Amino acid sequence: MKMASACALAIMSGIGFLFGIQKSLRAFLNPLFTGGFTPPLLPAYGSRPYRRGSGAFRE
């Protein structure tokens, strides 16, 4: 039983390690395959959406 739990722990820690590598590689490779331009996914912190003519947000 001791070896089974050790094996499960090794598998789970390896999965976390692989996801960490994938995340860092994605951040590194995005500018290479998009010609150096990556559009922002989220608006800047503190900015308010403004729609012309809708009257929803007025300044």
Summary of the structure (lengths in Angstrom):
residues: 59
radius of gyration: 22.0
end to end distance: 66.1
largest distance: 67.7
contacts: 80
relative contact order: 0.07
helix: 54%
strand: 0%
